[in-house]
């Protein structure tokens, strides 16, 4: 049995590596063309072809994380179909490789891909993405989420604060900061503080170039506005650099722990965390999709292939795998719109396809 296991594992690994490298080469080319288009925009800051190539190379771990499950599917389908077409799998079955043993053997290999996907997506890719964003912030502009910037909320004793950060520089400098202070009792706006830039400190945020407007209600008919301009002002807050960065980053580029902490921050400030909760559970379940891909591929070993039709079956299997990823994204959007349980929206596609694959596998085994 060890000989059979080594043979199957060797062929599957070769096929998966080949498919993954082919996809990565394709994405590398597209990213390189896109990065070379930024040379003119960043030339004044010293952005040259070497930095563009580094930018593209740092995006490879993210692509590998996204492509690994589909590479596992295509590689495993190809190997299983080849074994079936050459009647090798029939020989293996007569040698004692029963359906459950074949499933367990491939699931053990899939667990290795699960670990690789998790490590790549939770450790390697986030660090590479952070380096990419720092590189882009240094040469091509600050980290931002658009014209409106990122909005955060902070609850303090007696007041609520709504904070808007326009952008975050590579060195951690806050740009275009606005701090709105509201009264807890009646929700009245108390102060509006604007700062051109700021830095994180042990006691809060140190804001510079500050303009602060205080709104006082002297009477119902006589509101009063006081304006102060300060060179520097320290705002005591518990909002850390990681929290601000999380608000500016795409949630699928964050570590699972960072997502969990940001979700806790949103919940403690009574903000909606549905989108981030769904993304959190998707990051938990996404590596397990390698198991689903292997279950999808195994039934192809029990099909009878005629000469020349193996390519058609492989193509059908690839379409099934692509439909899984499309359904995974659709469930995420629907779950966010319909306010489904986050874990259910993230786990449903994998459960559905696993059940269908196991049903097809069982039907083929019984038919054989």
C-alpha positions as a Markdown table, in Angstrom:
| # | Residue | x | y | z |
|---|---|---|---|---|
| 1 | Unk | 0.0 | 0.0 | 0.0 |
| 2 | Unk | 2.9 | 2.4 | 0.6 |
| 3 | Unk | 4.0 | 1.9 | -3.0 |
| 4 | Unk | 0.6 | 2.8 | -4.3 |
| 5 | Unk | 0.4 | 5.8 | -2.0 |
| 6 | Unk | 3.8 | 7.1 | -3.1 |
| 7 | Unk | 3.0 | 6.6 | -6.7 |
| 8 | Unk | -0.4 | 8.5 | -6.5 |
| 9 | Unk | 1.1 | 11.2 | -4.3 |
| 10 | Unk | 4.0 | 11.8 | -6.7 |
| 11 | Unk | 1.8 | 12.1 | -9.7 |
| 12 | Unk | -0.7 | 14.4 | -8.0 |
| 13 | Unk | 2.0 | 16.6 | -6.6 |
| 14 | Unk | 3.6 | 16.9 | -10.1 |
| 15 | Unk | 0.3 | 17.8 | -11.7 |
| 16 | Unk | -0.7 | 20.3 | -9.0 |
| 17 | Unk | 2.7 | 22.0 | -9.1 |
| 18 | Unk | 2.6 | 22.2 | -12.9 |
| 19 | Unk | -0.9 | 23.7 | -12.9 |
| 20 | Unk | -0.1 | 26.2 | -10.1 |
| 21 | Unk | 3.1 | 27.4 | -11.9 |
| 22 | Unk | 1.1 | 27.8 | -15.2 |
| 23 | Unk | -1.5 | 30.0 | -13.5 |
| 24 | Unk | 1.1 | 31.9 | -11.5 |
| 25 | Unk | 3.1 | 32.6 | -14.7 |
| 26 | Unk | -0.1 | 34.0 | -16.4 |
| 27 | Unk | -1.0 | 36.2 | -13.4 |
| 28 | Unk | 2.7 | 37.3 | -13.2 |
| 29 | Unk | 2.5 | 38.5 | -16.8 |
| 30 | Unk | -0.7 | 40.5 | -16.2 |
| 31 | Unk | 0.6 | 42.1 | -13.0 |
| 32 | Unk | 3.9 | 43.0 | -14.6 |
| 33 | Unk | 2.1 | 44.8 | -17.5 |
| 34 | Unk | 0.0 | 46.6 | -14.9 |
| 35 | Unk | 3.0 | 47.5 | -12.7 |
| 36 | Unk | 5.0 | 48.8 | -15.7 |
| 37 | Unk | 2.2 | 51.2 | -16.4 |
| 38 | Unk | 2.9 | 53.0 | -13.1 |
| 39 | Unk | 6.5 | 53.7 | -14.0 |
| 40 | Unk | 5.7 | 57.2 | -15.4 |
| 41 | Unk | 3.5 | 58.1 | -12.4 |
| 42 | Unk | 6.1 | 57.2 | -9.8 |
| 43 | Unk | 9.2 | 58.3 | -11.7 |
| 44 | Unk | 9.5 | 61.5 | -9.8 |
| 45 | Unk | 9.7 | 59.6 | -6.5 |
| 46 | Unk | 12.3 | 57.1 | -7.8 |
| 47 | Unk | 10.0 | 54.3 | -8.8 |
| 48 | Unk | 11.8 | 52.2 | -11.5 |
| 49 | Unk | 11.6 | 48.8 | -13.2 |
| 50 | Unk | 13.3 | 47.0 | -10.3 |
| 51 | Unk | 10.6 | 48.2 | -7.8 |
| 52 | Unk | 7.9 | 47.2 | -10.3 |
| 53 | Unk | 9.3 | 43.7 | -10.5 |
| 54 | Unk | 9.5 | 43.5 | -6.7 |
| 55 | Unk | 5.9 | 44.7 | -6.5 |
| 56 | Unk | 4.8 | 41.9 | -8.8 |
| 57 | Unk | 6.9 | 39.2 | -7.0 |
| 58 | Unk | 5.3 | 40.2 | -3.7 |
| 59 | Unk | 1.9 | 39.5 | -5.1 |
| 60 | Unk | 2.7 | 35.9 | -6.0 |
| 61 | Unk | 1.8 | 34.5 | -2.4 |
| 62 | Unk | -1.7 | 36.1 | -2.7 |
| 63 | Unk | -2.2 | 34.5 | -6.1 |
| 64 | Unk | -0.9 | 31.2 | -4.9 |
| 65 | Unk | -3.4 | 31.3 | -1.9 |
| 66 | Unk | -6.3 | 32.0 | -4.3 |
| 67 | Unk | -5.2 | 29.5 | -6.9 |
| 68 | Unk | -4.1 | 26.5 | -4.8 |
| 69 | Unk | -7.5 | 24.9 | -4.4 |
| 70 | Unk | -8.3 | 25.1 | -8.1 |
| 71 | Unk | -4.8 | 23.8 | -8.9 |
| 72 | Unk | -5.5 | 20.9 | -6.6 |
| 73 | Unk | -8.7 | 20.1 | -8.4 |
| 74 | Unk | -7.3 | 20.3 | -11.9 |
| 75 | Unk | -4.2 | 18.3 | -11.0 |
| 76 | Unk | -6.1 | 15.6 | -9.1 |
| 77 | Unk | -8.7 | 15.2 | -11.8 |
| 78 | Unk | -6.0 | 14.9 | -14.5 |
| 79 | Unk | -4.2 | 12.2 | -12.5 |
| 80 | Unk | -7.4 | 10.3 | -11.6 |
| 81 | Unk | -8.6 | 10.4 | -15.2 |
| 82 | Unk | -5.2 | 9.3 | -16.5 |
| 83 | Unk | -5.2 | 6.3 | -14.1 |
| 84 | Unk | -8.7 | 5.4 | -15.2 |
| 85 | Unk | -8.0 | 5.8 | -18.9 |
| 86 | Unk | -4.9 | 3.6 | -18.8 |
| 87 | Unk | -6.7 | 1.0 | -16.6 |
| 88 | Unk | -4.1 | 1.5 | -13.8 |
| 89 | Unk | -6.8 | 2.4 | -11.3 |
| 90 | Unk | -8.6 | -0.8 | -12.2 |
| 91 | Unk | -5.4 | -2.8 | -11.4 |
| 92 | Unk | -5.0 | -0.8 | -8.1 |
| 93 | Unk | -8.6 | -1.7 | -7.2 |
| 94 | Unk | -8.0 | -5.4 | -7.8 |
| 95 | Unk | -4.9 | -5.1 | -5.6 |
| 96 | Unk | -6.9 | -4.0 | -2.6 |
| 97 | Unk | -7.5 | -0.3 | -3.1 |
| 98 | Unk | -11.1 | -0.1 | -2.1 |
| 99 | Unk | -13.3 | 3.0 | -2.4 |
| 100 | Unk | -12.9 | 4.1 | 1.3 |
| 101 | Unk | -9.2 | 3.4 | 1.3 |
| 102 | Unk | -8.8 | 5.5 | -1.9 |
| 103 | Unk | -10.8 | 8.3 | -0.4 |
| 104 | Unk | -8.8 | 8.2 | 2.9 |
| 105 | Unk | -5.5 | 8.1 | 0.9 |
| 106 | Unk | -6.4 | 11.2 | -1.1 |
| 107 | Unk | -7.8 | 13.1 | 1.9 |
| 108 | Unk | -4.5 | 12.6 | 3.8 |
| 109 | Unk | -2.7 | 14.3 | 0.8 |
| 110 | Unk | -5.4 | 17.0 | 0.8 |
| 111 | Unk | -4.7 | 17.8 | 4.4 |
| 112 | Unk | -1.2 | 18.7 | 3.4 |
| 113 | Unk | -2.6 | 21.2 | 0.8 |
| 114 | Unk | -4.9 | 22.5 | 3.5 |
| 115 | Unk | -2.0 | 23.3 | 5.8 |
| 116 | Unk | -0.1 | 24.9 | 2.9 |
| 117 | Unk | -3.1 | 27.0 | 1.9 |
| 118 | Unk | -3.6 | 28.2 | 5.5 |
| 119 | Unk | 0.1 | 29.1 | 6.0 |
| 120 | Unk | 0.2 | 30.9 | 2.7 |
| 121 | Unk | -3.0 | 32.8 | 3.3 |
| 122 | Unk | -2.6 | 33.7 | 7.0 |
| 123 | Unk | 1.1 | 34.3 | 7.2 |
| 124 | Unk | 3.0 | 34.7 | 3.9 |
| 125 | Unk | 0.4 | 36.5 | 1.8 |
| 126 | Unk | -0.5 | 39.2 | 4.5 |
| 127 | Unk | 3.1 | 40.0 | 5.1 |
| 128 | Unk | 3.8 | 40.2 | 1.3 |
| 129 | Unk | 0.6 | 42.4 | 0.9 |
| 130 | Unk | 1.8 | 44.7 | 3.7 |
| 131 | Unk | 5.1 | 45.1 | 1.9 |
| 132 | Unk | 3.3 | 45.8 | -1.4 |
| 133 | Unk | 1.2 | 48.5 | 0.2 |
| 134 | Unk | 4.2 | 50.1 | 1.9 |
| 135 | Unk | 6.0 | 50.1 | -1.4 |
| 136 | Unk | 3.1 | 51.7 | -3.2 |
| 137 | Unk | 2.6 | 54.2 | -0.4 |
| 138 | Unk | 6.2 | 55.2 | -0.7 |
| 139 | Unk | 6.3 | 55.7 | -4.4 |
| 140 | Unk | 2.7 | 55.9 | -5.7 |
| 141 | Unk | 0.6 | 57.5 | -2.9 |
| 142 | Unk | -0.7 | 56.8 | 0.6 |
| 143 | Unk | -2.8 | 53.8 | 1.6 |
| 144 | Unk | -6.5 | 54.7 | 1.3 |
| 145 | Unk | -9.9 | 53.2 | 0.5 |
| 146 | Unk | -11.0 | 56.1 | -1.8 |
| 147 | Unk | -12.1 | 59.6 | -1.5 |
| 148 | Unk | -14.1 | 59.1 | 1.7 |
| 149 | Unk | -11.2 | 57.5 | 3.6 |
| 150 | Unk | -11.8 | 55.1 | 6.5 |
| 151 | Unk | -14.4 | 55.6 | 9.2 |
| 152 | Unk | -13.9 | 54.3 | 12.8 |
| 153 | Unk | -15.8 | 54.7 | 16.0 |
| 154 | Unk | -14.5 | 55.1 | 19.6 |
| 155 | Unk | -16.6 | 55.1 | 22.8 |
| 156 | Unk | -15.2 | 57.1 | 25.7 |
| 157 | Unk | -16.8 | 58.0 | 29.1 |
| 158 | Unk | -19.4 | 60.6 | 28.4 |
| 159 | Unk | -18.8 | 60.9 | 24.7 |
| 160 | Unk | -18.8 | 59.0 | 21.4 |
| 161 | Unk | -16.2 | 59.7 | 18.7 |
| 162 | Unk | -16.5 | 59.2 | 14.9 |
| 163 | Unk | -13.1 | 59.3 | 13.2 |
| 164 | Unk | -12.3 | 59.7 | 9.6 |
| 165 | Unk | -8.8 | 59.0 | 8.3 |
| 166 | Unk | -8.1 | 60.0 | 4.7 |
| 167 | Unk | -5.0 | 58.0 | 4.2 |
| 168 | Unk | -2.1 | 56.2 | 6.0 |
| 169 | Unk | 1.5 | 56.7 | 4.9 |
| 170 | Unk | 4.1 | 53.9 | 4.7 |
| 171 | Unk | 5.8 | 55.2 | 7.9 |
| 172 | Unk | 2.5 | 55.1 | 9.9 |
| 173 | Unk | 1.6 | 58.8 | 9.5 |
| 174 | Unk | -2.1 | 59.6 | 9.6 |
| 175 | Unk | -3.3 | 62.1 | 6.9 |
| 176 | Unk | -6.4 | 64.2 | 6.6 |
| 177 | Unk | -7.8 | 63.3 | 10.1 |
| 178 | Unk | -11.2 | 64.4 | 11.3 |
| 179 | Unk | -12.5 | 63.6 | 14.8 |
| 180 | Unk | -16.2 | 64.2 | 15.6 |
| 181 | Unk | -17.2 | 64.2 | 19.3 |
| 182 | Unk | -20.8 | 63.6 | 20.2 |
| 183 | Unk | -22.6 | 63.8 | 23.5 |
| 184 | Unk | -23.8 | 60.4 | 24.9 |
| 185 | Unk | -27.0 | 61.8 | 26.3 |
| 186 | Unk | -28.6 | 63.5 | 23.3 |
| 187 | Unk | -26.2 | 62.7 | 20.5 |
| 188 | Unk | -25.4 | 66.4 | 20.0 |
| 189 | Unk | -22.1 | 67.3 | 18.2 |
| 190 | Unk | -19.7 | 68.8 | 20.7 |
| 191 | Unk | -16.5 | 69.3 | 18.8 |
| 192 | Unk | -15.1 | 68.8 | 15.3 |
| 193 | Unk | -11.3 | 68.5 | 15.1 |
| 194 | Unk | -9.5 | 68.5 | 11.8 |
| 195 | Unk | -5.8 | 67.8 | 11.4 |
| 196 | Unk | -3.5 | 67.6 | 8.4 |
| 197 | Unk | -1.5 | 64.8 | 9.8 |
| 198 | Unk | -0.9 | 62.8 | 13.0 |
| 199 | Unk | 1.1 | 60.0 | 14.6 |
| 200 | Unk | 0.4 | 57.1 | 16.9 |
| 201 | Unk | 1.7 | 57.5 | 20.5 |
| 202 | Unk | 1.6 | 55.7 | 23.8 |
| 203 | Unk | -1.1 | 58.2 | 25.1 |
| 204 | Unk | -3.2 | 58.3 | 21.9 |
| 205 | Unk | -2.9 | 60.2 | 18.6 |
| 206 | Unk | -0.6 | 63.2 | 18.3 |
| 207 | Unk | -2.3 | 65.5 | 15.7 |
| 208 | Unk | -0.5 | 68.3 | 14.0 |
| 209 | Unk | -1.9 | 71.3 | 12.1 |
| 210 | Unk | -5.1 | 71.2 | 14.2 |
| 211 | Unk | -8.3 | 73.2 | 13.7 |
| 212 | Unk | -10.8 | 72.5 | 16.5 |
| 213 | Unk | -14.4 | 73.8 | 16.5 |
| 214 | Unk | -16.4 | 73.6 | 19.7 |
| 215 | Unk | -20.2 | 73.8 | 19.5 |
| 216 | Unk | -21.9 | 75.2 | 22.6 |
| 217 | Unk | -25.6 | 75.8 | 23.0 |
| 218 | Unk | -25.8 | 79.0 | 25.1 |
| 219 | Unk | -29.6 | 79.0 | 24.6 |
| 220 | Unk | -32.1 | 77.5 | 22.1 |
| 221 | Unk | -31.7 | 80.6 | 19.9 |
| 222 | Unk | -28.1 | 81.4 | 20.5 |
| 223 | Unk | -25.7 | 78.7 | 19.4 |
| 224 | Unk | -22.0 | 79.5 | 19.8 |
| 225 | Unk | -19.0 | 78.2 | 17.9 |
| 226 | Unk | -15.5 | 78.5 | 19.2 |
| 227 | Unk | -12.6 | 77.9 | 16.9 |
| 228 | Unk | -9.1 | 77.0 | 18.1 |
| 229 | Unk | -6.0 | 76.5 | 16.0 |
| 230 | Unk | -3.2 | 74.4 | 17.5 |
| 231 | Unk | 0.2 | 73.3 | 16.2 |
| 232 | Unk | -0.1 | 70.0 | 18.1 |
| 233 | Unk | -2.9 | 68.3 | 20.1 |
| 234 | Unk | -2.9 | 64.8 | 21.8 |
| 235 | Unk | -6.2 | 63.0 | 21.4 |
| 236 | Unk | -6.4 | 60.2 | 24.0 |
| 237 | Unk | -7.8 | 57.1 | 22.2 |
| 238 | Unk | -7.3 | 53.3 | 22.2 |
| 239 | Unk | -7.5 | 53.1 | 18.4 |
| 240 | Unk | -4.2 | 51.5 | 17.4 |
| 241 | Unk | -2.3 | 51.5 | 14.1 |
| 242 | Unk | -3.5 | 47.9 | 13.5 |
| 243 | Unk | -7.1 | 49.0 | 13.8 |
| 244 | Unk | -6.7 | 51.9 | 11.4 |
| 245 | Unk | -4.8 | 49.7 | 9.0 |
| 246 | Unk | -7.6 | 47.1 | 9.2 |
| 247 | Unk | -10.2 | 49.7 | 8.3 |
| 248 | Unk | -8.1 | 50.8 | 5.3 |
| 249 | Unk | -7.2 | 47.2 | 4.1 |
| 250 | Unk | -9.4 | 44.9 | 2.1 |
| 251 | Unk | -10.6 | 42.3 | 4.6 |
| 252 | Unk | -9.5 | 39.3 | 2.4 |
| 253 | Unk | -5.9 | 40.6 | 2.7 |
| 254 | Unk | -5.9 | 40.5 | 6.5 |
| 255 | Unk | -4.8 | 37.8 | 8.9 |
| 256 | Unk | -7.4 | 35.7 | 10.6 |
| 257 | Unk | -6.3 | 37.1 | 14.0 |
| 258 | Unk | -6.4 | 40.7 | 12.7 |
| 259 | Unk | -9.9 | 40.1 | 11.4 |
| 260 | Unk | -11.0 | 38.7 | 14.7 |
| 261 | Unk | -9.6 | 41.7 | 16.6 |
| 262 | Unk | -11.2 | 44.2 | 14.3 |
| 263 | Unk | -14.6 | 42.4 | 14.6 |
| 264 | Unk | -14.3 | 42.7 | 18.4 |
| 265 | Unk | -13.6 | 46.4 | 18.0 |
| 266 | Unk | -16.6 | 46.9 | 15.8 |
| 267 | Unk | -18.9 | 45.0 | 18.1 |
| 268 | Unk | -17.6 | 46.8 | 21.2 |
| 269 | Unk | -18.5 | 50.1 | 19.4 |
| 270 | Unk | -22.0 | 48.8 | 18.3 |
| 271 | Unk | -21.0 | 48.8 | 14.6 |
| 272 | Unk | -22.0 | 46.3 | 12.0 |
| 273 | Unk | -19.4 | 43.6 | 11.5 |
| 274 | Unk | -21.4 | 41.3 | 9.2 |
| 275 | Unk | -19.0 | 41.8 | 6.2 |
| 276 | Unk | -15.9 | 41.1 | 8.3 |
| 277 | Unk | -17.5 | 38.2 | 10.1 |
| 278 | Unk | -18.3 | 36.5 | 6.8 |
| 279 | Unk | -14.8 | 37.2 | 5.6 |
| 280 | Unk | -13.4 | 35.8 | 8.9 |
| 281 | Unk | -15.3 | 32.5 | 8.4 |
| 282 | Unk | -14.4 | 32.3 | 4.8 |
| 283 | Unk | -10.7 | 32.5 | 5.7 |
| 284 | Unk | -11.4 | 29.7 | 8.2 |
| 285 | Unk | -13.1 | 27.5 | 5.7 |
| 286 | Unk | -11.2 | 28.4 | 2.6 |
| 287 | Unk | -8.2 | 26.1 | 3.2 |
| 288 | Unk | -10.7 | 23.2 | 3.7 |
| 289 | Unk | -11.8 | 23.7 | 0.1 |
| 290 | Unk | -8.8 | 21.6 | -0.8 |
| 291 | Unk | -10.6 | 18.7 | 0.8 |
| 292 | Unk | -13.7 | 19.5 | -1.3 |
| 293 | Unk | -11.6 | 19.6 | -4.5 |
| 294 | Unk | -10.2 | 16.2 | -3.8 |
| 295 | Unk | -13.6 | 14.8 | -3.2 |
| 296 | Unk | -14.8 | 16.3 | -6.5 |
| 297 | Unk | -11.9 | 14.7 | -8.3 |
| 298 | Unk | -12.0 | 11.2 | -7.0 |
| 299 | Unk | -15.2 | 10.1 | -8.9 |
| 300 | Unk | -13.2 | 10.6 | -12.2 |
| 301 | Unk | -11.1 | 7.5 | -11.3 |
| 302 | Unk | -14.2 | 5.3 | -11.5 |
| 303 | Unk | -15.3 | 6.5 | -15.0 |
| 304 | Unk | -14.7 | 4.5 | -18.1 |
| 305 | Unk | -12.9 | 6.6 | -20.7 |
| 306 | Unk | -12.8 | 6.0 | -24.4 |
| 307 | Unk | -9.9 | 7.2 | -26.4 |
| 308 | Unk | -9.9 | 10.9 | -26.9 |
| 309 | Unk | -12.7 | 11.9 | -24.5 |
| 310 | Unk | -10.5 | 12.3 | -21.3 |
| 311 | Unk | -10.0 | 16.0 | -22.1 |
| 312 | Unk | -13.8 | 16.6 | -22.1 |
| 313 | Unk | -14.2 | 15.1 | -18.6 |
| 314 | Unk | -11.3 | 17.1 | -17.3 |
| 315 | Unk | -12.9 | 20.3 | -18.7 |
| 316 | Unk | -16.2 | 19.4 | -17.1 |
| 317 | Unk | -14.4 | 18.9 | -13.8 |
| 318 | Unk | -12.7 | 22.3 | -14.1 |
| 319 | Unk | -16.1 | 24.0 | -14.8 |
| 320 | Unk | -17.5 | 22.3 | -11.7 |
| 321 | Unk | -14.6 | 23.6 | -9.6 |
| 322 | Unk | -15.0 | 27.1 | -11.0 |
| 323 | Unk | -18.7 | 27.0 | -10.2 |
| 324 | Unk | -17.8 | 26.2 | -6.6 |
| 325 | Unk | -15.7 | 29.3 | -6.3 |
| 326 | Unk | -18.4 | 31.4 | -7.9 |
| 327 | Unk | -21.0 | 30.0 | -5.5 |
| 328 | Unk | -18.6 | 30.8 | -2.6 |
| 329 | Unk | -18.5 | 34.4 | -3.6 |
| 330 | Unk | -22.2 | 34.6 | -4.3 |
| 331 | Unk | -23.1 | 33.2 | -0.9 |
| 332 | Unk | -20.8 | 35.8 | 0.7 |
| 333 | Unk | -22.6 | 38.7 | -0.9 |
| 334 | Unk | -26.1 | 37.1 | -0.3 |
| 335 | Unk | -25.2 | 36.4 | 3.3 |
| 336 | Unk | -24.2 | 40.0 | 3.8 |
| 337 | Unk | -27.4 | 41.4 | 2.2 |
| 338 | Unk | -29.8 | 38.9 | 3.9 |
| 339 | Unk | -28.0 | 39.1 | 7.2 |
| 340 | Unk | -27.4 | 35.3 | 7.3 |
| 341 | Unk | -25.3 | 33.7 | 10.0 |
| 342 | Unk | -21.7 | 34.4 | 8.9 |
| 343 | Unk | -20.4 | 30.8 | 9.5 |
| 344 | Unk | -23.4 | 29.4 | 7.5 |
| 345 | Unk | -22.8 | 31.8 | 4.5 |
| 346 | Unk | -19.1 | 30.8 | 4.5 |
| 347 | Unk | -19.5 | 27.0 | 5.0 |
| 348 | Unk | -22.6 | 26.3 | 2.8 |
| 349 | Unk | -20.9 | 26.0 | -0.6 |
| 350 | Unk | -18.3 | 23.6 | 0.7 |
| 351 | Unk | -21.0 | 21.5 | 2.4 |
| 352 | Unk | -23.2 | 21.4 | -0.7 |
| 353 | Unk | -20.4 | 20.4 | -3.0 |
| 354 | Unk | -19.0 | 17.8 | -0.6 |
| 355 | Unk | -22.4 | 16.1 | -0.3 |
| 356 | Unk | -22.9 | 16.1 | -4.1 |
| 357 | Unk | -19.4 | 14.8 | -4.7 |
| 358 | Unk | -19.8 | 12.0 | -2.1 |
| 359 | Unk | -23.2 | 11.1 | -3.6 |
| 360 | Unk | -21.6 | 10.9 | -7.1 |
| 361 | Unk | -18.7 | 8.9 | -5.7 |
| 362 | Unk | -21.1 | 6.5 | -3.9 |
| 363 | Unk | -23.3 | 6.0 | -7.0 |
| 364 | Unk | -20.2 | 5.2 | -9.2 |
| 365 | Unk | -18.9 | 2.8 | -6.6 |
| 366 | Unk | -22.2 | 1.0 | -6.4 |
| 367 | Unk | -22.6 | 1.0 | -10.1 |
| 368 | Unk | -19.2 | -0.5 | -10.6 |
